[in-house]
Amino acid sequence: MFTIGLGCDRGAMLQTVRDAVHAALRAAGAQPGQVAAAASITLKRDEEALLAFAQEAGWPLHFYAPEELAAVPVPNPSETVRRYTGTPSVSEAAALLAAGPGTPMTALVVEKFKLRGVDNRNVTVSIARKNP
């Protein structure tokens, strides 16, 4: 089983989220039915495309505070992300937190996969192997 961490530009379209997640799943050699949950940052709690996609996929969607995400070691931290969100990682850290307590960064099977959609918005997806 896997967990998916999601980050996106404000106002990303549902199709952009869908395309990014499906491309990341293909890169992982995984199927949507193997996903236990998705996760993001509390700042995205009202992001319509994320909410709609999780509902469409039938996945629970968890949200973590910036402080929780910032405490997770990740392979690709970003100072730009930190300036805007208060944490150097959204998708990688969210995927790891959703995978279970103490999940190491080596559990990431897809690191910070980024896709710019036809809406000119970025969606970032990370996938972690879930702790049994």
N, CA, C and O atoms as CSV, one atom per row, in Angstrom:
chain,resi,resn,atom,element,x,y,z
A,1,MET,N,N,0.840,-1.191,0.000
A,1,MET,CA,C,0.000,0.000,0.000
A,1,MET,C,C,0.880,1.247,0.000
A,1,MET,O,O,2.029,1.225,0.441
A,2,PHE,N,N,0.306,2.327,-0.505
A,2,PHE,CA,C,1.039,3.585,-0.645
A,2,PHE,C,C,0.225,4.744,-0.083
A,2,PHE,O,O,-0.993,4.658,0.070
A,3,THR,N,N,0.929,5.823,0.217
A,3,THR,CA,C,0.283,7.084,0.554
A,3,THR,C,C,0.799,8.143,-0.412
A,3,THR,O,O,1.927,8.067,-0.901
A,4,ILE,N,N,-0.043,9.123,-0.673
A,4,ILE,CA,C,0.301,10.172,-1.630
A,4,ILE,C,C,0.297,11.519,-0.926
A,4,ILE,O,O,-0.662,11.872,-0.239
A,5,GLY,N,N,1.381,12.269,-1.106
A,5,GLY,CA,C,1.454,13.640,-0.623
A,5,GLY,C,C,1.208,14.579,-1.785
A,5,GLY,O,O,1.738,14.377,-2.878
A,6,LEU,N,N,0.403,15.608,-1.551
A,6,LEU,CA,C,0.005,16.532,-2.615
A,6,LEU,C,C,0.283,17.982,-2.247
A,6,LEU,O,O,0.001,18.424,-1.134
A,7,GLY,N,N,0.833,18.698,-3.192
A,7,GLY,CA,C,0.971,20.143,-3.093
A,7,GLY,C,C,0.523,20.724,-4.421
A,7,GLY,O,O,0.617,20.060,-5.454
A,8,CYS,N,N,0.036,21.958,-4.403
A,8,CYS,CA,C,-0.382,22.563,-5.674
A,8,CYS,C,C,-0.437,24.071,-5.559
A,8,CYS,O,O,-0.554,24.633,-4.470
A,9,ASP,N,N,-0.350,24.709,-6.717
A,9,ASP,CA,C,-0.600,26.140,-6.782
A,9,ASP,C,C,-2.075,26.374,-6.495
A,9,ASP,O,O,-2.927,25.565,-6.863
A,10,ARG,N,N,-2.366,27.480,-5.839
A,10,ARG,CA,C,-3.751,27.843,-5.549
A,10,ARG,C,C,-4.535,27.926,-6.860
A,10,ARG,O,O,-4.086,28.546,-7.824
A,11,GLY,N,N,-5.704,27.299,-6.882
A,11,GLY,CA,C,-6.564,27.365,-8.053
A,11,GLY,C,C,-6.266,26.342,-9.133
A,11,GLY,O,O,-6.783,26.452,-10.245
A,12,ALA,N,N,-5.438,25.342,-8.828
A,12,ALA,CA,C,-5.170,24.291,-9.818
A,12,ALA,C,C,-6.481,23.593,-10.184
A,12,ALA,O,O,-7.369,23.430,-9.347
A,13,MET,N,N,-6.582,23.191,-11.434
A,13,MET,CA,C,-7.779,22.491,-11.910
A,13,MET,C,C,-7.753,21.025,-11.482
A,13,MET,O,O,-6.687,20.440,-11.290
A,14,LEU,N,N,-8.927,20.451,-11.338
A,14,LEU,CA,C,-9.054,19.033,-11.018
A,14,LEU,C,C,-8.290,18.183,-12.026
A,14,LEU,O,O,-7.618,17.229,-11.632
A,15,GLN,N,N,-8.374,18.501,-13.303
A,15,GLN,CA,C,-7.684,17.703,-14.325
A,15,GLN,C,C,-6.168,17.742,-14.130
A,15,GLN,O,O,-5.491,16.746,-14.383
A,16,THR,N,N,-5.634,18.862,-13.691
A,16,THR,CA,C,-4.192,18.962,-13.448
A,16,THR,C,C,-3.789,18.062,-12.287
A,16,THR,O,O,-2.770,17.374,-12.359
A,17,VAL,N,N,-4.578,18.061,-11.225
A,17,VAL,CA,C,-4.303,17.176,-10.085
A,17,VAL,C,C,-4.395,15.725,-10.540
A,17,VAL,O,O,-3.518,14.917,-10.234
A,18,ARG,N,N,-5.441,15.402,-11.261
A,18,ARG,CA,C,-5.646,14.037,-11.758
A,18,ARG,C,C,-4.462,13.595,-12.620
A,18,ARG,O,O,-3.935,12.499,-12.430
A,19,ASP,N,N,-4.042,14.437,-13.560
A,19,ASP,CA,C,-2.925,14.094,-14.453
A,19,ASP,C,C,-1.631,13.879,-13.671
A,19,ASP,O,O,-0.885,12.938,-13.943
A,20,ALA,N,N,-1.367,14.751,-12.703
A,20,ALA,CA,C,-0.134,14.645,-11.917
A,20,ALA,C,C,-0.115,13.362,-11.089
A,20,ALA,O,O,0.891,12.654,-11.062
A,21,VAL,N,N,-1.218,13.065,-10.420
A,21,VAL,CA,C,-1.275,11.860,-9.579
A,21,VAL,C,C,-1.147,10.604,-10.432
A,21,VAL,O,O,-0.415,9.683,-10.069
A,22,HIS,N,N,-1.839,10.555,-11.543
A,22,HIS,CA,C,-1.772,9.357,-12.391
A,22,HIS,C,C,-0.374,9.168,-12.981
A,22,HIS,O,O,0.097,8.037,-13.097
A,23,ALA,N,N,0.289,10.257,-13.351
A,23,ALA,CA,C,1.661,10.157,-13.863
A,23,ALA,C,C,2.610,9.677,-12.767
A,23,ALA,O,O,3.495,8.864,-13.032
A,24,ALA,N,N,2.437,10.166,-11.554
A,24,ALA,CA,C,3.286,9.730,-10.439
A,24,ALA,C,C,3.037,8.258,-10.110
A,24,ALA,O,O,3.978,7.515,-9.834
A,25,LEU,N,N,1.777,7.840,-10.138
A,25,LEU,CA,C,1.469,6.424,-9.897
A,25,LEU,C,C,2.118,5.540,-10.962
A,25,LEU,O,O,2.661,4.481,-10.646
A,26,ARG,N,N,2.063,5.973,-12.220
A,26,ARG,CA,C,2.731,5.206,-13.286
A,26,ARG,C,C,4.231,5.113,-13.014
A,26,ARG,O,O,4.829,4.052,-13.190
A,27,ALA,N,N,4.838,6.217,-12.586
A,27,ALA,CA,C,6.276,6.224,-12.287
A,27,ALA,C,C,6.615,5.260,-11.155
A,27,ALA,O,O,7.710,4.697,-11.120
A,28,ALA,N,N,5.680,5.072,-10.236
A,28,ALA,CA,C,5.889,4.160,-9.108
A,28,ALA,C,C,5.526,2.723,-9.454
A,28,ALA,O,O,5.805,1.809,-8.678
A,29,GLY,N,N,4.906,2.514,-10.615
A,29,GLY,CA,C,4.420,1.184,-10.958
A,29,GLY,C,C,3.257,0.778,-10.075
A,29,GLY,O,O,3.065,-0.406,-9.797
A,30,ALA,N,N,2.475,1.764,-9.630
A,30,ALA,CA,C,1.375,1.514,-8.697
A,30,ALA,C,C,0.035,1.825,-9.350
A,30,ALA,O,O,-0.040,2.538,-10.351
A,31,GLN,N,N,-1.005,1.282,-8.766
A,31,GLN,CA,C,-2.375,1.487,-9.226
A,31,GLN,C,C,-3.146,2.297,-8.175
A,31,GLN,O,O,-2.805,2.246,-6.993
A,32,PRO,N,N,-4.173,3.037,-8.585
A,32,PRO,CA,C,-4.958,3.808,-7.614
A,32,PRO,C,C,-5.517,2.962,-6.471
A,32,PRO,O,O,-5.646,3.453,-5.349
A,33,GLY,N,N,-5.846,1.711,-6.738
A,33,GLY,CA,C,-6.373,0.836,-5.698
A,33,GLY,C,C,-5.365,0.466,-4.628
A,33,GLY,O,O,-5.734,-0.081,-3.589
A,34,GLN,N,N,-4.093,0.759,-4.871
A,34,GLN,CA,C,-3.047,0.483,-3.887
A,34,GLN,C,C,-2.784,1.674,-2.970
A,34,GLN,O,O,-1.899,1.610,-2.116
A,35,VAL,N,N,-3.534,2.748,-3.132
A,35,VAL,CA,C,-3.337,3.949,-2.320
A,35,VAL,C,C,-4.261,3.902,-1.108
A,35,VAL,O,O,-5.478,3.770,-1.239
A,36,ALA,N,N,-3.654,4.015,0.078
A,36,ALA,CA,C,-4.422,3.980,1.321
A,36,ALA,C,C,-4.966,5.351,1.697
A,36,ALA,O,O,-6.043,5.452,2.285
A,37,ALA,N,N,-4.222,6.417,1.360
A,37,ALA,CA,C,-4.634,7.767,1.743
A,37,ALA,C,C,-3.807,8.797,0.996
A,37,ALA,O,O,-2.731,8.503,0.476
A,38,ALA,N,N,-4.337,10.011,0.956
A,38,ALA,CA,C,-3.613,11.163,0.421
A,38,ALA,C,C,-3.487,12.183,1.546
A,38,ALA,O,O,-4.227,12.137,2.529
A,39,ALA,N,N,-2.529,13.113,1.387
A,39,ALA,CA,C,-2.303,14.101,2.441
A,39,ALA,C,C,-1.730,15.380,1.850
A,39,ALA,O,O,-1.120,15.376,0.780
A,40,SER,N,N,-1.942,16.472,2.574
A,40,SER,CA,C,-1.404,17.766,2.170
A,40,SER,C,C,-1.251,18.634,3.415
A,40,SER,O,O,-1.304,18.140,4.541
A,41,ILE,N,N,-1.063,19.913,3.200
A,41,ILE,CA,C,-0.872,20.891,4.266
A,41,ILE,C,C,-2.214,21.537,4.619
A,41,ILE,O,O,-3.091,21.658,3.765
A,42,THR,N,N,-2.369,21.946,5.869
A,42,THR,CA,C,-3.630,22.555,6.300
A,42,THR,C,C,-3.991,23.789,5.473
A,42,THR,O,O,-5.169,24.124,5.353
A,43,LEU,N,N,-3.007,24.459,4.910
A,43,LEU,CA,C,-3.279,25.624,4.055
A,43,LEU,C,C,-4.103,25.248,2.822
A,43,LEU,O,O,-4.700,26.121,2.190
A,44,LYS,N,N,-4.142,23.970,2.477
A,44,LYS,CA,C,-4.870,23.498,1.289
A,44,LYS,C,C,-6.208,22.851,1.648
A,44,LYS,O,O,-6.842,22.218,0.804
A,45,ARG,N,N,-6.630,23.011,2.889
A,45,ARG,CA,C,-7.878,22.405,3.344
A,45,ARG,C,C,-9.091,22.798,2.498
A,45,ARG,O,O,-10.073,22.060,2.420
A,46,ASP,N,N,-9.006,23.967,1.868
A,46,ASP,CA,C,-10.130,24.450,1.059
A,46,ASP,C,C,-9.822,24.426,-0.439
A,46,ASP,O,O,-10.527,25.050,-1.232
A,47,GLU,N,N,-8.776,23.709,-0.819
A,47,GLU,CA,C,-8.383,23.652,-2.238
A,47,GLU,C,C,-9.325,22.688,-2.963
A,47,GLU,O,O,-9.231,21.471,-2.802
A,48,GLU,N,N,-10.226,23.249,-3.757
A,48,GLU,CA,C,-11.304,22.465,-4.362
A,48,GLU,C,C,-10.818,21.276,-5.177
A,48,GLU,O,O,-11.405,20.196,-5.097
A,49,ALA,N,N,-9.763,21.452,-5.957
A,49,ALA,CA,C,-9.296,20.354,-6.812
A,49,ALA,C,C,-8.760,19.189,-5.981
A,49,ALA,O,O,-8.982,18.031,-6.335
A,50,LEU,N,N,-8.064,19.474,-4.886
A,50,LEU,CA,C,-7.561,18.389,-4.030
A,50,LEU,C,C,-8.718,17.647,-3.380
A,50,LEU,O,O,-8.742,16.417,-3.362
A,51,LEU,N,N,-9.671,18.391,-2.848
A,51,LEU,CA,C,-10.830,17.768,-2.202
A,51,LEU,C,C,-11.623,16.925,-3.196
A,51,LEU,O,O,-12.019,15.800,-2.891
A,52,ALA,N,N,-11.848,17.476,-4.378
A,52,ALA,CA,C,-12.621,16.759,-5.400
A,52,ALA,C,C,-11.889,15.510,-5.867
A,52,ALA,O,O,-12.510,14.468,-6.074
A,53,PHE,N,N,-10.570,15.609,-6.035
A,53,PHE,CA,C,-9.830,14.447,-6.511
A,53,PHE,C,C,-9.842,13.327,-5.477
A,53,PHE,O,O,-10.072,12.169,-5.827
A,54,ALA,N,N,-9.599,13.652,-4.214
A,54,ALA,CA,C,-9.605,12.622,-3.170
A,54,ALA,C,C,-10.970,11.942,-3.093
A,54,ALA,O,O,-11.058,10.725,-2.933
A,55,GLN,N,N,-12.024,12.732,-3.208
A,55,GLN,CA,C,-13.369,12.155,-3.183
A,55,GLN,C,C,-13.587,11.254,-4.395
A,55,GLN,O,O,-14.116,10.150,-4.269
A,56,GLU,N,N,-13.181,11.726,-5.553
A,56,GLU,CA,C,-13.319,10.950,-6.794
A,56,GLU,C,C,-12.559,9.626,-6.700
A,56,GLU,O,O,-13.045,8.589,-7.153
A,57,ALA,N,N,-11.364,9.671,-6.110
A,57,ALA,CA,C,-10.528,8.473,-5.994
A,57,ALA,C,C,-10.978,7.563,-4.851
A,57,ALA,O,O,-10.602,6.392,-4.800
A,58,GLY,N,N,-11.783,8.104,-3.936
A,58,GLY,CA,C,-12.228,7.322,-2.784
A,58,GLY,C,C,-11.165,7.200,-1.707
A,58,GLY,O,O,-11.172,6.245,-0.931
A,59,TRP,N,N,-10.248,8.163,-1.656
A,59,TRP,CA,C,-9.168,8.135,-0.664
A,59,TRP,C,C,-9.448,9.123,0.458
A,59,TRP,O,O,-9.924,10.230,0.209
A,60,PRO,N,N,-9.154,8.723,1.702
A,60,PRO,CA,C,-9.194,9.726,2.767
A,60,PRO,C,C,-8.111,10.774,2.496
A,60,PRO,O,O,-7.042,10.444,1.981
A,61,LEU,N,N,-8.384,12.020,2.839
A,61,LEU,CA,C,-7.428,13.107,2.632
A,61,LEU,C,C,-7.118,13.727,3.985
A,61,LEU,O,O,-7.990,14.308,4.631
A,62,HIS,N,N,-5.857,13.595,4.408
A,62,HIS,CA,C,-5.407,14.122,5.697
A,62,HIS,C,C,-4.679,15.442,5.475
A,62,HIS,O,O,-4.042,15.650,4.443
A,63,PHE,N,N,-4.783,16.323,6.454
A,63,PHE,CA,C,-4.073,17.598,6.388
A,63,PHE,C,C,-3.178,17.737,7.606
A,63,PHE,O,O,-3.582,17.423,8.726
A,64,TYR,N,N,-1.955,18.212,7.379
A,64,TYR,CA,C,-0.980,18.399,8.447
A,64,TYR,C,C,-0.575,19.861,8.534
A,64,TYR,O,O,-0.475,20.557,7.523
A,65,ALA,N,N,-0.345,20.312,9.759
A,65,ALA,CA,C,0.098,21.689,9.995
A,65,ALA,C,C,1.524,21.871,9.483
A,65,ALA,O,O,2.289,20.908,9.431
A,66,PRO,N,N,1.888,23.095,9.105
A,66,PRO,CA,C,3.253,23.349,8.628
A,66,PRO,C,C,4.328,22.876,9.608
A,66,PRO,O,O,5.371,22.375,9.188
A,67,GLU,N,N,4.078,23.033,10.909
A,67,GLU,CA,C,5.060,22.611,11.915
A,67,GLU,C,C,5.271,21.097,11.883
A,67,GLU,O,O,6.396,20.621,12.035
A,68,GLU,N,N,4.190,20.344,11.685
A,68,GLU,CA,C,4.303,18.884,11.601
A,68,GLU,C,C,5.115,18.486,10.373
A,68,GLU,O,O,5.994,17.628,10.454
A,69,LEU,N,N,4.819,19.109,9.245
A,69,LEU,CA,C,5.527,18.796,8.003
A,69,LEU,C,C,7.000,19.183,8.100
A,69,LEU,O,O,7.865,18.451,7.619
A,70,ALA,N,N,7.290,20.323,8.716
A,70,ALA,CA,C,8.669,20.814,8.819
A,70,ALA,C,C,9.550,19.893,9.653
A,70,ALA,O,O,10.772,19.901,9.497
A,71,ALA,N,N,8.952,19.100,10.535
A,71,ALA,CA,C,9.719,18.202,11.403
A,71,ALA,C,C,10.136,16.910,10.698
A,71,ALA,O,O,10.888,16.117,11.265
A,72,VAL,N,N,9.662,16.689,9.481
A,72,VAL,CA,C,9.936,15.446,8.755
A,72,VAL,C,C,11.151,15.629,7.842
A,72,VAL,O,O,11.143,16.512,6.984
A,73,PRO,N,N,12.201,14.803,8.012
A,73,PRO,CA,C,13.345,14.883,7.090
A,73,PRO,C,C,12.928,14.424,5.690
A,73,PRO,O,O,12.296,13.380,5.529
A,74,VAL,N,N,13.292,15.219,4.688
A,74,VAL,CA,C,12.951,14.907,3.300
A,74,VAL,C,C,14.176,15.084,2.412
A,74,VAL,O,O,15.089,15.833,2.760
A,75,PRO,N,N,14.206,14.402,1.263
A,75,PRO,CA,C,15.366,14.503,0.375
A,75,PRO,C,C,15.423,15.791,-0.449
A,75,PRO,O,O,16.496,16.163,-0.925
A,76,ASN,N,N,14.292,16.477,-0.627
A,76,ASN,CA,C,14.257,17.648,-1.520
A,76,ASN,C,C,13.604,18.864,-0.872
A,76,ASN,O,O,12.578,19.341,-1.357
A,77,PRO,N,N,14.182,19.376,0.220
A,77,PRO,CA,C,13.583,20.558,0.846
A,77,PRO,C,C,13.716,21.780,-0.060
A,77,PRO,O,O,14.636,21.866,-0.873
A,78,SER,N,N,12.789,22.719,0.091
A,78,SER,CA,C,12.782,23.919,-0.752
A,78,SER,C,C,12.599,25.171,0.102
A,78,SER,O,O,11.632,25.283,0.856
A,79,GLU,N,N,13.527,26.100,-0.020
A,79,GLU,CA,C,13.393,27.371,0.693
A,79,GLU,C,C,12.229,28.190,0.139
A,79,GLU,O,O,11.595,28.943,0.879
A,80,THR,N,N,11.945,28.051,-1.145
A,80,THR,CA,C,10.806,28.759,-1.732
A,80,THR,C,C,9.507,28.272,-1.100
A,80,THR,O,O,8.649,29.074,-0.731
A,81,VAL,N,N,9.367,26.958,-0.978
A,81,VAL,CA,C,8.171,26.388,-0.344
A,81,VAL,C,C,8.088,26.862,1.105
A,81,VAL,O,O,7.006,27.207,1.581
A,82,ARG,N,N,9.230,26.881,1.814
A,82,ARG,CA,C,9.238,27.322,3.215
A,82,ARG,C,C,8.732,28.772,3.332
A,82,ARG,O,O,7.962,29.087,4.239
A,83,ARG,N,N,9.163,29.642,2.423
A,83,ARG,CA,C,8.737,31.051,2.472
A,83,ARG,C,C,7.218,31.190,2.357
A,83,ARG,O,O,6.616,32.035,3.021
A,84,TYR,N,N,6.610,30.369,1.524
A,84,TYR,CA,C,5.164,30.483,1.291
A,84,TYR,C,C,4.304,29.698,2.276
A,84,TYR,O,O,3.160,30.069,2.539
A,85,THR,N,N,4.858,28.606,2.822
A,85,THR,CA,C,4.020,27.710,3.629
A,85,THR,C,C,4.476,27.527,5.072
A,85,THR,O,O,3.700,27.070,5.912
A,86,GLY,N,N,5.724,27.878,5.369
A,86,GLY,CA,C,6.246,27.652,6.714
A,86,GLY,C,C,6.900,26.301,6.884
A,86,GLY,O,O,7.310,25.951,7.990
A,87,THR,N,N,7.009,25.533,5.814
A,87,THR,CA,C,7.676,24.229,5.844
A,87,THR,C,C,8.456,24.053,4.540
A,87,THR,O,O,8.005,24.503,3.487
A,88,PRO,N,N,9.631,23.398,4.602
A,88,PRO,CA,C,10.406,23.210,3.372
A,88,PRO,C,C,9.876,22.105,2.460
A,88,PRO,O,O,10.403,21.899,1.367
A,89,SER,N,N,8.840,21.397,2.902
A,89,SER,CA,C,8.286,20.317,2.085
A,89,SER,C,C,6.805,20.156,2.379
A,89,SER,O,O,6.381,20.166,3.535
A,90,VAL,N,N,6.029,20.010,1.321
A,90,VAL,CA,C,4.621,19.666,1.488
A,90,VAL,C,C,4.400,18.235,1.016
A,90,VAL,O,O,4.031,17.379,1.820
A,91,SER,N,N,4.614,17.955,-0.263
A,91,SER,CA,C,4.230,16.635,-0.786
A,91,SER,C,C,5.049,15.501,-0.178
A,91,SER,O,O,4.479,14.489,0.230
A,92,GLU,N,N,6.377,15.645,-0.108
A,92,GLU,CA,C,7.196,14.555,0.441
A,92,GLU,C,C,6.878,14.330,1.921
A,92,GLU,O,O,6.659,13.197,2.348
A,93,ALA,N,N,6.855,15.413,2.699
A,93,ALA,CA,C,6.591,15.277,4.133
A,93,ALA,C,C,5.184,14.741,4.394
A,93,ALA,O,O,4.997,13.912,5.285
A,94,ALA,N,N,4.199,15.202,3.631
A,94,ALA,CA,C,2.821,14.730,3.821
A,94,ALA,C,C,2.697,13.242,3.498
A,94,ALA,O,O,2.023,12.504,4.216
A,95,ALA,N,N,3.343,12.803,2.422
A,95,ALA,CA,C,3.308,11.376,2.070
A,95,ALA,C,C,3.916,10.537,3.186
A,95,ALA,O,O,3.377,9.489,3.543
A,96,LEU,N,N,5.038,10.997,3.738
A,96,LEU,CA,C,5.709,10.248,4.806
A,96,LEU,C,C,4.884,10.236,6.091
A,96,LEU,O,O,4.773,9.194,6.738
A,97,LEU,N,N,4.307,11.367,6.470
A,97,LEU,CA,C,3.465,11.394,7.670
A,97,LEU,C,C,2.251,10.485,7.517
A,97,LEU,O,O,1.888,9.770,8.451
A,98,ALA,N,N,1.630,10.509,6.358
A,98,ALA,CA,C,0.451,9.665,6.128
A,98,ALA,C,C,0.807,8.182,6.114
A,98,ALA,O,O,-0.047,7.333,6.374
A,99,ALA,N,N,2.069,7.868,5.812
A,99,ALA,CA,C,2.508,6.467,5.765
A,99,ALA,C,C,2.656,5.860,7.151
A,99,ALA,O,O,2.690,4.637,7.288
A,100,GLY,N,N,2.743,6.689,8.174
A,100,GLY,CA,C,2.827,6.183,9.536
A,100,GLY,C,C,3.959,6.824,10.307
A,100,GLY,O,O,4.906,7.343,9.716
A,101,PRO,N,N,3.864,6.789,11.635
A,101,PRO,CA,C,4.871,7.422,12.483
A,101,PRO,C,C,6.275,6.879,12.218
A,101,PRO,O,O,6.483,5.670,12.117
A,102,GLY,N,N,7.221,7.795,12.108
A,102,GLY,CA,C,8.619,7.403,11.956
A,102,GLY,C,C,8.989,6.839,10.601
A,102,GLY,O,O,10.063,6.253,10.460
A,103,THR,N,N,8.141,6.993,9.602
A,103,THR,CA,C,8.469,6.477,8.270
A,103,THR,C,C,9.693,7.219,7.737
A,103,THR,O,O,9.678,8.448,7.656
A,104,PRO,N,N,10.759,6.489,7.371
A,104,PRO,CA,C,11.976,7.158,6.894
A,104,PRO,C,C,11.824,7.659,5.463
A,104,PRO,O,O,10.975,7.178,4.712
A,105,MET,N,N,12.657,8.632,5.094
A,105,MET,CA,C,12.569,9.175,3.735
A,105,MET,C,C,12.870,8.128,2.678
A,105,MET,O,O,12.517,8.310,1.513
A,106,THR,N,N,13.520,7.029,3.065
A,106,THR,CA,C,13.789,5.956,2.103
A,106,THR,C,C,12.501,5.258,1.665
A,106,THR,O,O,12.514,4.498,0.697
A,107,ALA,N,N,11.388,5.504,2.364
A,107,ALA,CA,C,10.098,4.917,1.973
A,107,ALA,C,C,9.498,5.630,0.760
A,107,ALA,O,O,8.532,5.140,0.175
A,108,LEU,N,N,10.056,6.778,0.378
A,108,LEU,CA,C,9.536,7.493,-0.792
A,108,LEU,C,C,9.879,6.726,-2.063
A,108,LEU,O,O,11.050,6.473,-2.348
A,109,VAL,N,N,8.866,6.364,-2.813
A,109,VAL,CA,C,9.095,5.683,-4.091
A,109,VAL,C,C,8.999,6.665,-5.256
A,109,VAL,O,O,9.502,6.392,-6.346
A,110,VAL,N,N,8.357,7.796,-5.027
A,110,VAL,CA,C,8.357,8.909,-5.982
A,110,VAL,C,C,8.606,10.173,-5.170
A,110,VAL,O,O,7.828,10.515,-4.280
A,111,GLU,N,N,9.698,10.863,-5.486
A,111,GLU,CA,C,10.058,12.089,-4.783
A,111,GLU,C,C,9.627,13.307,-5.592
A,111,GLU,O,O,10.055,13.477,-6.733
A,112,LYS,N,N,8.798,14.138,-5.018
A,112,LYS,CA,C,8.499,15.479,-5.541
A,112,LYS,C,C,8.322,15.530,-7.061
A,112,LYS,O,O,9.017,16.273,-7.754
A,113,PHE,N,N,7.397,14.740,-7.559
A,113,PHE,CA,C,7.060,14.736,-8.985
A,113,PHE,C,C,6.220,15.978,-9.269
A,113,PHE,O,O,5.174,16.176,-8.650
A,114,LYS,N,N,6.668,16.802,-10.190
A,114,LYS,CA,C,5.995,18.080,-10.459
A,114,LYS,C,C,5.452,18.110,-11.884
A,114,LYS,O,O,6.143,17.745,-12.835
A,115,LEU,N,N,4.201,18.552,-12.013
A,115,LEU,CA,C,3.576,18.670,-13.323
A,115,LEU,C,C,2.900,20.034,-13.428
A,115,LEU,O,O,2.170,20.446,-12.526
A,116,ARG,N,N,3.151,20.728,-14.537
A,116,ARG,CA,C,2.449,21.986,-14.827
A,116,ARG,C,C,1.338,21.655,-15.812
A,116,ARG,O,O,1.590,21.131,-16.897
A,117,GLY,N,N,0.115,21.964,-15.424
A,117,GLY,CA,C,-1.037,21.620,-16.246
A,117,GLY,C,C,-1.359,22.651,-17.305
A,117,GLY,O,O,-0.690,23.678,-17.415
A,118,VAL,N,N,-2.392,22.367,-18.083
A,118,VAL,CA,C,-2.842,23.295,-19.117
A,118,VAL,C,C,-3.370,24.587,-18.494
A,118,VAL,O,O,-3.497,25.602,-19.179
A,119,ASP,N,N,-3.678,24.550,-17.197
A,119,ASP,CA,C,-4.121,25.743,-16.472
A,119,ASP,C,C,-2.939,26.599,-16.016
A,119,ASP,O,O,-3.121,27.631,-15.370
A,120,ASN,N,N,-1.711,26.153,-16.365
A,120,ASN,CA,C,-0.475,26.841,-15.992
A,120,ASN,C,C,-0.235,26.811,-14.482
A,120,ASN,O,O,0.471,27.667,-13.947
A,121,ARG,N,N,-0.819,25.829,-13.797
A,121,ARG,CA,C,-0.639,25.651,-12.357
A,121,ARG,C,C,0.182,24.384,-12.130
A,121,ARG,O,O,0.061,23.408,-12.870
A,122,ASN,N,N,1.013,24.419,-11.099
A,122,ASN,CA,C,1.835,23.263,-10.744
A,122,ASN,C,C,1.139,22.404,-9.702
A,122,ASN,O,O,0.478,22.912,-8.797
A,123,VAL,N,N,1.299,21.099,-9.846
A,123,VAL,CA,C,0.894,20.136,-8.831
A,123,VAL,C,C,2.119,19.285,-8.546
A,123,VAL,O,O,2.803,18.836,-9.465
A,124,THR,N,N,2.389,19.067,-7.274
A,124,THR,CA,C,3.526,18.250,-6.858
A,124,THR,C,C,2.996,17.031,-6.124
A,124,THR,O,O,2.138,17.141,-5.247
A,125,VAL,N,N,3.516,15.868,-6.492
A,125,VAL,CA,C,3.059,14.601,-5.925
A,125,VAL,C,C,4.266,13.816,-5.437
A,125,VAL,O,O,5.277,13.720,-6.132
A,126,SER,N,N,4.158,13.260,-4.245
A,126,SER,CA,C,5.155,12.321,-3.740
A,126,SER,C,C,4.410,11.078,-3.280
A,126,SER,O,O,3.275,11.156,-2.811
A,127,ILE,N,N,5.063,9.932,-3.420
A,127,ILE,CA,C,4.431,8.664,-3.041
A,127,ILE,C,C,5.357,7.920,-2.091
A,127,ILE,O,O,6.549,7.766,-2.358
A,128,ALA,N,N,4.792,7.459,-0.976
A,128,ALA,CA,C,5.558,6.700,0.015
A,128,ALA,C,C,4.940,5.322,0.196
A,128,ALA,O,O,3.729,5.139,0.070
A,129,ARG,N,N,5.803,4.361,0.493
A,129,ARG,CA,C,5.330,3.021,0.838
A,129,ARG,C,C,4.832,3.076,2.279
A,129,ARG,O,O,5.555,3.526,3.169
A,130,LYS,N,N,3.617,2.627,2.510
A,130,LYS,CA,C,2.999,2.701,3.833
A,130,LYS,C,C,3.567,1.650,4.767
A,130,LYS,O,O,3.806,0.507,4.378
A,131,ASN,N,N,3.781,2.067,6.022
A,131,ASN,CA,C,4.208,1.116,7.048
A,131,ASN,C,C,3.110,0.073,7.235
A,131,ASN,O,O,1.925,0.407,7.247
A,132,PRO,N,N,3.510,-1.194,7.382
A,132,PRO,CA,C,2.481,-2.237,7.579
A,132,PRO,C,C,1.735,-2.066,8.898
A,132,PRO,O,O,0.845,-2.857,9.211
